[in-house]
Amino acid sequence: MSENKGLLTVKQFCISYSWPSESAMRAYIYRAKELKLDKCFIRIGRRVLIDADLFFETIKKGNINEKY
């Protein structure tokens, strides 16, 4: 999906996209700074919003710092 969906909650993101799963996305959010994904997530109190375009762009560029 290449259309801009704006900022999405984790549940909205997982409904719109088949990857990653909700639990995997929550793990990415938890480790965002370590994985260099922190710019993809906006925190408002306890709510986390995801910039889907930036998330996938970061993944495609290989900027994720995954240790596995």
Secondary structure, DSSP 8 states (H G I E B T S, - for coil): --S---EE-HHHHHHH-SSS-HHHHHHHHHTHHHHT-GGGEEEETTEEEEEHHHHHHHHHHT------
